[in-house]
Amino acid sequence: MAVEELDALSRADSQREVFFCLIENEAPMTSQEIAEILDLSVNAVNIALFNLNKKNLVERISRGVYKFRLGPVLVMLLRDYFSE
């Protein structure tokens, strides 16, 4: 299921940008911090985070603070690696 959710990011620009922002910063971030870095509204970031959380791609640490989850990404990379 994680692979399909990651594939769906190719059609969800805001979600993809937020997800990669969390990965690149390697630390939990607030929606405000993400919004400032990506020049998006806090509301757009919150919607993206909500959807990413539903897909188990990010984890809520505390109110308004999220970090990425490596598990689904690792599954996809390993499947690609071993299918070659």
N, CA, C and O atoms as a GROMACS GRO file, in nm:
protein
  336
    1MET      N    1   0.081  -0.120   0.000
    1MET     CA    2   0.000   0.000   0.000
    1MET      C    3   0.086   0.126   0.000
    1MET      O    4   0.044   0.227  -0.057
    2ALA      N    5   0.202   0.125   0.061
    2ALA     CA    6   0.288   0.242   0.068
    2ALA      C    7   0.335   0.286  -0.070
    2ALA      O    8   0.349   0.406  -0.094
    3VAL      N    9   0.359   0.193  -0.160
    3VAL     CA   10   0.406   0.228  -0.294
    3VAL      C   11   0.300   0.309  -0.367
    3VAL      O   12   0.332   0.409  -0.432
    4GLU      N   13   0.175   0.268  -0.358
    4GLU     CA   14   0.067   0.341  -0.424
    4GLU      C   15   0.054   0.482  -0.367
    4GLU      O   16   0.029   0.577  -0.440
    5GLU      N   17   0.072   0.493  -0.236
    5GLU     CA   18   0.062   0.624  -0.172
    5GLU      C   19   0.176   0.715  -0.216
    5GLU      O   20   0.156   0.834  -0.237
    6LEU      N   21   0.295   0.659  -0.229
    6LEU     CA   22   0.407   0.739  -0.278
    6LEU      C   23   0.387   0.777  -0.424
    6LEU      O   24   0.419   0.890  -0.464
    7ASP      N   25   0.335   0.685  -0.504
    7ASP     CA   26   0.307   0.717  -0.644
    7ASP      C   27   0.206   0.830  -0.656
    7ASP      O   28   0.214   0.912  -0.748
    8ALA      N   29   0.111   0.835  -0.564
    8ALA     CA   30   0.010   0.941  -0.567
    8ALA      C   31   0.070   1.079  -0.544
    8ALA      O   32   0.011   1.180  -0.583
    9LEU      N   33   0.187   1.085  -0.484
    9LEU     CA   34   0.253   1.214  -0.462
    9LEU      C   35   0.292   1.281  -0.594
    9LEU      O   36   0.308   1.403  -0.598
   10SER      N   37   0.307   1.204  -0.700
   10SER     CA   38   0.342   1.264  -0.829
   10SER      C   39   0.231   1.353  -0.880
   10SER      O   40   0.255   1.439  -0.965
   11ARG      N   41   0.108   1.334  -0.830
   11ARG     CA   42  -0.005   1.416  -0.872
   11ARG      C   43  -0.046   1.520  -0.767
   11ARG      O   44  -0.137   1.599  -0.791
   12ALA      N   45   0.020   1.520  -0.654
   12ALA     CA   46  -0.015   1.610  -0.544
   12ALA      C   47   0.105   1.700  -0.512
   12ALA      O   48   0.187   1.668  -0.426
   13ASP      N   49   0.114   1.810  -0.583
   13ASP     CA   50   0.231   1.897  -0.574
   13ASP      C   51   0.261   1.943  -0.432
   13ASP      O   52   0.375   1.932  -0.386
   14SER      N   53   0.161   1.995  -0.362
   14SER     CA   54   0.184   2.047  -0.227
   14SER      C   55   0.229   1.936  -0.132
   14SER      O   56   0.321   1.957  -0.053
   15GLN      N   57   0.166   1.821  -0.141
   15GLN     CA   58   0.204   1.709  -0.055
   15GLN      C   59   0.348   1.667  -0.083
   15GLN      O   60   0.425   1.642   0.010
   16ARG      N   61   0.384   1.660  -0.209
   16ARG     CA   62   0.520   1.619  -0.246
   16ARG      C   63   0.622   1.722  -0.194
   16ARG      O   64   0.725   1.684  -0.139
   17GLU      N   65   0.593   1.850  -0.212
   17GLU     CA   66   0.684   1.955  -0.166
   17GLU      C   67   0.702   1.950  -0.015
   17GLU      O   68   0.814   1.961   0.035
   18VAL      N   69   0.592   1.934   0.058
   18VAL     CA   70   0.598   1.928   0.204
   18VAL      C   71   0.676   1.804   0.248
   18VAL      O   72   0.759   1.811   0.338
   19PHE      N   73   0.648   1.691   0.186
   19PHE     CA   74   0.716   1.566   0.221
   19PHE      C   75   0.867   1.580   0.201
   19PHE      O   76   0.944   1.543   0.290
   20PHE      N   77   0.910   1.632   0.086
   20PHE     CA   78   1.053   1.646   0.060
   20PHE      C   79   1.117   1.752   0.148
   20PHE      O   80   1.234   1.742   0.182
   21CYS      N   81   1.041   1.854   0.184
   21CYS     CA   82   1.093   1.955   0.277
   21CYS      C   83   1.126   1.891   0.411
   21CYS      O   84   1.232   1.918   0.468
   22LEU      N   85   1.038   1.806   0.460
   22LEU     CA   86   1.064   1.736   0.587
   22LEU      C   87   1.185   1.645   0.575
   22LEU      O   88   1.266   1.637   0.667
   23ILE      N   89   1.198   1.576   0.463
   23ILE     CA   90   1.312   1.486   0.443
   23ILE      C   91   1.442   1.566   0.437
   23ILE      O   92   1.541   1.529   0.500
   24GLU      N   93   1.442   1.674   0.361
   24GLU     CA   94   1.563   1.753   0.344
   24GLU      C   95   1.610   1.817   0.474
   24GLU      O   96   1.730   1.831   0.496
   25ASN      N   97   1.516   1.856   0.560
   25ASN     CA   98   1.553   1.921   0.686
   25ASN      C   99   1.587   1.821   0.795
   25ASN      O  100   1.646   1.858   0.896
   26GLU      N  101   1.552   1.695   0.776
   26GLU     CA  102   1.590   1.585   0.865
   26GLU      C  103   1.552   1.604   1.011
   26GLU      O  104   1.609   1.538   1.098
   27ALA      N  105   1.459   1.691   1.039
   27ALA     CA  106   1.416   1.715   1.177
   27ALA      C  107   1.268   1.747   1.177
   27ALA      O  108   1.214   1.796   1.078
   28PRO      N  109   1.201   1.721   1.288
   28PRO     CA  110   1.060   1.760   1.297
   28PRO      C  111   1.045   1.910   1.273
   28PRO      O  112   1.128   1.990   1.315
   29MET      N  113   0.937   1.945   1.205
   29MET     CA  114   0.914   2.086   1.170
   29MET      C  115   0.768   2.122   1.195
   29MET      O  116   0.680   2.037   1.192
   30THR      N  117   0.745   2.252   1.220
   30THR     CA  118   0.609   2.301   1.233
   30THR      C  119   0.554   2.335   1.095
   30THR      O  120   0.630   2.354   1.000
   31SER      N  121   0.424   2.341   1.086
   31SER     CA  122   0.363   2.379   0.958
   31SER      C  123   0.403   2.521   0.920
   31SER      O  124   0.416   2.552   0.802
   32GLN      N  125   0.422   2.608   1.019
   32GLN     CA  126   0.466   2.746   0.992
   32GLN      C  127   0.605   2.747   0.929
   32GLN      O  128   0.630   2.820   0.833
   33GLU      N  129   0.697   2.667   0.983
   33GLU     CA  130   0.833   2.660   0.928
   33GLU      C  131   0.830   2.609   0.785
   33GLU      O  132   0.900   2.663   0.698
   34ILE      N  133   0.752   2.507   0.760
   34ILE     CA  134   0.742   2.450   0.625
   34ILE      C  135   0.683   2.553   0.529
   34ILE      O  136   0.732   2.570   0.417
   35ALA      N  137   0.579   2.622   0.574
   35ALA     CA  138   0.514   2.724   0.490
   35ALA      C  139   0.612   2.833   0.451
   35ALA      O  140   0.613   2.878   0.336
   36GLU      N  141   0.694   2.877   0.544
   36GLU     CA  142   0.792   2.982   0.515
   36GLU      C  143   0.897   2.934   0.415
   36GLU      O  144   0.934   3.008   0.324
   37ILE      N  145   0.945   2.813   0.432
   37ILE     CA  146   1.047   2.760   0.341
   37ILE      C  147   0.992   2.742   0.200
   37ILE      O  148   1.059   2.775   0.103
   38LEU      N  149   0.870   2.692   0.190
   38LEU     CA  150   0.811   2.661   0.058
   38LEU      C  151   0.730   2.775  -0.002
   38LEU      O  152   0.682   2.764  -0.115
   39ASP      N  153   0.716   2.883   0.073
   39ASP     CA  154   0.634   2.997   0.028
   39ASP      C  155   0.491   2.953  -0.004
   39ASP      O  156   0.435   2.989  -0.108
   40LEU      N  157   0.435   2.874   0.088
   40LEU     CA  158   0.296   2.829   0.079
   40LEU      C  159   0.221   2.884   0.198
   40LEU      O  160   0.282   2.927   0.297
   41SER      N  161   0.089   2.884   0.191
   41SER     CA  162   0.011   2.926   0.306
   41SER      C  163   0.017   2.816   0.413
   41SER      O  164   0.036   2.698   0.381
   42VAL      N  165   0.000   2.855   0.537
   42VAL     CA  166   0.000   2.758   0.646
   42VAL      C  167  -0.117   2.661   0.626
   42VAL      O  168  -0.105   2.542   0.656
   43ASN      N  169  -0.229   2.712   0.577
   43ASN     CA  170  -0.345   2.626   0.552
   43ASN      C  171  -0.312   2.519   0.448
   43ASN      O  172  -0.348   2.402   0.467
   44ALA      N  173  -0.246   2.556   0.340
   44ALA     CA  174  -0.208   2.459   0.236
   44ALA      C  175  -0.114   2.353   0.294
   44ALA      O  176  -0.127   2.235   0.262
   45VAL      N  177  -0.022   2.395   0.378
   45VAL     CA  178   0.072   2.301   0.440
   45VAL      C  179  -0.003   2.208   0.535
   45VAL      O  180   0.022   2.087   0.537
   46ASN      N  181  -0.095   2.264   0.614
   46ASN     CA  182  -0.172   2.180   0.707
   46ASN      C  183  -0.255   2.076   0.633
   46ASN      O  184  -0.264   1.962   0.679
   47ILE      N  185  -0.314   2.112   0.521
   47ILE     CA  186  -0.391   2.016   0.441
   47ILE      C  187  -0.299   1.908   0.387
   47ILE      O  188  -0.333   1.789   0.391
   48ALA      N  189  -0.182   1.948   0.337
   48ALA     CA  190  -0.086   1.850   0.286
   48ALA      C  191  -0.040   1.757   0.397
   48ALA      O  192  -0.031   1.635   0.376
   49LEU      N  193  -0.010   1.812   0.514
   49LEU     CA  194   0.033   1.729   0.627
   49LEU      C  195  -0.076   1.633   0.671
   49LEU      O  196  -0.048   1.518   0.704
   50PHE      N  197  -0.200   1.679   0.672
   50PHE     CA  198  -0.312   1.592   0.707
   50PHE      C  199  -0.319   1.473   0.613
   50PHE      O  200  -0.334   1.359   0.657
   51ASN      N  201  -0.308   1.500   0.483
   51ASN     CA  202  -0.314   1.393   0.383
   51ASN      C  203  -0.192   1.300   0.390
   51ASN      O  204  -0.206   1.179   0.376
   52LEU      N  205  -0.077   1.357   0.412
   52LEU     CA  206   0.044   1.275   0.426
   52LEU      C  207   0.037   1.188   0.552
   52LEU      O  208   0.084   1.074   0.551
   53ASN      N  209  -0.020   1.241   0.657
   53ASN     CA  210  -0.037   1.164   0.780
   53ASN      C  211  -0.134   1.048   0.758
   53ASN      O  212  -0.111   0.937   0.808
   54LYS      N  213  -0.241   1.072   0.685
   54LYS     CA  214  -0.336   0.965   0.653
   54LYS      C  215  -0.270   0.855   0.572
   54LYS      O  216  -0.308   0.738   0.584
   55LYS      N  217  -0.172   0.891   0.491
   55LYS     CA  218  -0.100   0.794   0.408
   55LYS      C  219   0.017   0.731   0.482
   55LYS      O  220   0.091   0.650   0.426
   56ASN      N  221   0.035   0.768   0.609
   56ASN     CA  222   0.146   0.717   0.692
   56ASN      C  223   0.284   0.756   0.638
   56ASN      O  224   0.381   0.684   0.660
   57LEU      N  225   0.291   0.868   0.568
   57LEU     CA  226   0.419   0.915   0.517
   57LEU      C  227   0.485   1.015   0.610
   57LEU      O  228   0.606   1.036   0.605
   58VAL      N  229   0.405   1.077   0.696
   58VAL     CA  230   0.458   1.165   0.801
   58VAL      C  231   0.395   1.125   0.933
   58VAL      O  232   0.289   1.061   0.937
   59GLU      N  233   0.462   1.163   1.040
   59GLU     CA  234   0.415   1.131   1.174
   59GLU      C  235   0.399   1.261   1.252
   59GLU      O  236   0.486   1.348   1.249
   60ARG      N  237   0.288   1.273   1.322
   60ARG     CA  238   0.264   1.390   1.406
   60ARG      C  239   0.337   1.369   1.538
   60ARG      O  240   0.311   1.272   1.609
   61ILE      N  241   0.429   1.460   1.570
   61ILE     CA  242   0.508   1.452   1.693
   61ILE      C  243   0.433   1.518   1.808
   61ILE      O  244   0.425   1.464   1.918
   62SER      N  245   0.381   1.635   1.782
   62SER     CA  246   0.299   1.709   1.876
   62SER      C  247   0.210   1.802   1.793
   62SER      O  248   0.215   1.799   1.670
   63ARG      N  249   0.131   1.883   1.859
   63ARG     CA  250   0.039   1.968   1.786
   63ARG      C  251   0.116   2.058   1.688
   63ARG      O  252   0.195   2.143   1.728
   64GLY      N  253   0.090   2.038   1.558
   64GLY     CA  254   0.151   2.119   1.455
   64GLY      C  255   0.295   2.086   1.422
   64GLY      O  256   0.358   2.157   1.344
   65VAL      N  257   0.349   1.979   1.478
   65VAL     CA  258   0.488   1.940   1.452
   65VAL      C  259   0.489   1.800   1.392
   65VAL      O  260   0.430   1.707   1.446
   66TYR      N  261   0.556   1.789   1.277
   66TYR     CA  262   0.559   1.662   1.204
   66TYR      C  263   0.700   1.624   1.164
   66TYR      O  264   0.789   1.709   1.156
   67LYS      N  265   0.719   1.495   1.138
   67LYS     CA  266   0.844   1.446   1.080
   67LYS      C  267   0.807   1.340   0.976
   67LYS      O  268   0.698   1.282   0.982
   68PHE      N  269   0.896   1.315   0.882
   68PHE     CA  270   0.869   1.214   0.780
   68PHE      C  271   0.890   1.076   0.837
   68PHE      O  272   0.962   1.058   0.935
   69ARG      N  273   0.825   0.978   0.775
   69ARG     CA  274   0.841   0.838   0.813
   69ARG      C  275   0.919   0.770   0.703
   69ARG      O  276   0.878   0.770   0.587
   70LEU      N  277   1.030   0.711   0.737
   70LEU     CA  278   1.118   0.649   0.639
   70LEU      C  279   1.064   0.516   0.588
   70LEU      O  280   1.095   0.476   0.476
   71GLY      N  281   0.986   0.447   0.668
   71GLY     CA  282   0.938   0.313   0.633
   71GLY      C  283   0.882   0.300   0.493
   71GLY      O  284   0.932   0.218   0.416
   72PRO      N  285   0.778   0.377   0.455
   72PRO     CA  286   0.720   0.363   0.322
   72PRO      C  287   0.819   0.393   0.210
   72PRO      O  288   0.815   0.329   0.104
   73VAL      N  289   0.907   0.490   0.231
   73VAL     CA  290   1.006   0.525   0.131
   73VAL      C  291   1.105   0.411   0.114
   73VAL      O  292   1.141   0.375   0.002
   74LEU      N  293   1.148   0.355   0.224
   74LEU     CA  294   1.243   0.244   0.220
   74LEU      C  295   1.184   0.122   0.149
   74LEU      O  296   1.253   0.056   0.072
   75VAL      N  297   1.057   0.093   0.174
   75VAL     CA  298   0.990  -0.020   0.108
   75VAL      C  299   0.994  -0.002  -0.043
   75VAL      O  300   1.026  -0.095  -0.116
   76MET      N  301   0.960   0.118  -0.088
   76MET     CA  302   0.957   0.143  -0.232
   76MET      C  303   1.097   0.129  -0.293
   76MET      O  304   1.114   0.068  -0.399
   77LEU      N  305   1.197   0.186  -0.227
   77LEU     CA  306   1.334   0.177  -0.279
   77LEU      C  307   1.384   0.033  -0.283
   77LEU      O  308   1.449  -0.007  -0.380
   78LEU      N  309   1.354  -0.043  -0.179
   78LEU     CA  310   1.398  -0.182  -0.178
   78LEU      C  311   1.328  -0.264  -0.285
   78LEU      O  312   1.390  -0.349  -0.348
   79ARG      N  313   1.201  -0.239  -0.306
   79ARG     CA  314   1.129  -0.313  -0.413
   79ARG      C  315   1.189  -0.281  -0.549
   79ARG      O  316   1.209  -0.370  -0.631
   80ASP      N  317   1.218  -0.153  -0.573
   80ASP     CA  318   1.279  -0.114  -0.700
   80ASP      C  319   1.417  -0.178  -0.716
   80ASP      O  320   1.452  -0.228  -0.823
   81TYR      N  321   1.494  -0.177  -0.609
   81TYR     CA  322   1.630  -0.231  -0.612
   81TYR      C  323   1.630  -0.381  -0.642
   81TYR      O  324   1.708  -0.428  -0.725
   82PHE      N  325   1.544  -0.455  -0.574
   82PHE     CA  326   1.544  -0.601  -0.590
   82PHE      C  327   1.467  -0.648  -0.713
   82PHE      O  328   1.476  -0.766  -0.749
   83SER      N  329   1.392  -0.562  -0.777
   83SER     CA  330   1.319  -0.604  -0.898
   83SER      C  331   1.405  -0.591  -1.023
   83SER      O  332   1.366  -0.638  -1.130
   84GLU      N  333   1.522  -0.529  -1.011
   84GLU     CA  334   1.611  -0.512  -1.127
   84GLU      C  335   1.687  -0.637  -1.158
   84GLU      O  336   1.766  -0.639  -1.252
   0.00000   0.00000   0.00000
